[in-house]
Amino acid sequence: MNSKKEFLDYVWSFYGTDDPIYPIKNLKYSDLDKAWQIYESRLIEANKQGGTITDRFGVNRPYSWGYGDSIDRERMRDILLDDLNFKMEEDKEVLSNE
């Protein structure tokens, strides 16, 4: 990705409200900025620690910017869900089949 906006647009295409693949309930584009701030601070902290970060289980894991790849997108999703308390939209197709 060449810019922050390009990356946030990529994340939005997966989780936003404009026909996303995996919609997150009540997500606004501005919420991506909040998630980005958290992600960026974790990347900076990981860089200070030699490219690792301690996860919620106390395990040191590699943590670096992947130039906007799917791992970066999934980390943003995890921040939205775990840190900012968003929820995934329920899958209407699965519910209608039950």
C-alpha positions as CSV (number, residue, x, y, z in Angstrom):
1,M,0.0,0.0,0.0
2,N,1.2,3.4,-0.9
3,S,-0.7,5.4,1.7
4,K,-2.6,5.2,5.0
5,K,-5.9,6.0,3.1
6,E,-5.3,3.3,0.6
7,F,-4.8,0.8,3.5
8,L,-7.9,2.0,5.4
9,D,-9.9,1.8,2.1
10,Y,-8.7,-1.8,1.8
11,V,-9.8,-2.6,5.4
12,W,-13.1,-0.8,4.8
13,S,-13.8,-3.0,1.7
14,F,-13.7,-6.1,4.0
15,Y,-15.5,-4.8,7.1
16,G,-17.3,-1.5,6.3
17,T,-20.8,-0.9,5.1
18,D,-20.3,-0.7,1.3
19,D,-21.1,-4.3,0.5
20,P,-18.3,-5.7,2.7
21,I,-17.1,-9.3,2.7
22,Y,-17.2,-9.6,6.5
23,P,-19.3,-6.7,7.8
24,I,-18.7,-5.3,11.3
25,K,-21.8,-4.0,12.9
26,N,-22.2,-0.2,13.2
27,L,-18.6,0.4,11.9
28,K,-17.9,3.9,10.6
29,Y,-15.0,4.8,8.4
30,S,-13.7,7.1,11.2
31,D,-13.4,4.1,13.5
32,L,-10.7,2.8,11.2
33,D,-8.6,5.8,12.2
34,K,-9.0,4.9,15.9
35,A,-7.9,1.3,15.1
36,W,-5.0,2.6,13.0
37,Q,-3.7,4.7,15.9
38,I,-3.7,1.6,18.1
39,Y,-2.1,-0.5,15.4
40,E,0.5,2.1,14.7
41,S,1.5,2.4,18.4
42,R,1.8,-1.4,18.6
43,L,4.0,-1.4,15.5
44,I,6.2,1.3,17.1
45,E,6.4,-0.7,20.3
46,A,7.3,-3.9,18.5
47,N,10.0,-2.1,16.6
48,K,11.5,-1.0,19.9
49,Q,11.5,-4.6,21.1
50,G,13.3,-6.0,18.1
51,G,10.2,-6.7,16.0
52,T,8.1,-8.6,18.5
53,I,5.2,-7.9,20.7
54,T,3.8,-9.8,23.7
55,D,0.3,-11.1,22.9
56,R,-2.5,-11.5,25.3
57,F,-1.3,-15.0,26.2
58,G,2.2,-13.6,27.2
59,V,3.9,-15.0,24.1
60,N,6.4,-12.9,22.2
61,R,5.3,-12.9,18.5
62,P,6.8,-11.3,15.4
63,Y,4.9,-8.0,14.7
64,S,5.8,-5.8,11.8
65,W,4.2,-3.8,9.1
66,G,3.4,-6.0,6.1
67,Y,2.9,-3.1,3.7
68,G,-0.9,-3.4,4.0
69,D,-1.2,-7.1,3.5
70,S,-3.9,-9.5,4.8
71,I,-2.2,-9.9,8.1
72,D,-2.2,-6.1,8.6
73,R,-5.9,-6.1,7.7
74,E,-6.7,-8.9,10.1
75,R,-4.8,-7.2,12.9
76,M,-7.0,-4.1,12.3
77,R,-10.1,-6.3,12.5
78,D,-8.9,-7.8,15.8
79,I,-8.3,-4.3,17.2
80,L,-11.8,-3.3,16.1
81,L,-13.3,-6.3,17.8
82,D,-11.1,-6.8,20.8
83,D,-10.0,-3.3,21.7
84,L,-12.8,-1.1,20.4
85,N,-15.6,-3.7,21.2
86,F,-17.2,-4.0,17.8
87,K,-19.1,-7.1,16.8
88,M,-19.3,-8.9,13.5
89,E,-22.6,-8.8,11.7
90,E,-24.5,-12.1,11.9
91,D,-24.4,-14.1,8.8
92,K,-28.0,-13.8,7.5
93,E,-27.6,-16.8,5.2
94,V,-26.5,-19.1,7.9
95,L,-29.3,-17.9,10.2
96,S,-32.0,-18.5,7.5
97,N,-30.8,-22.1,7.0
98,E,-31.2,-23.0,10.7
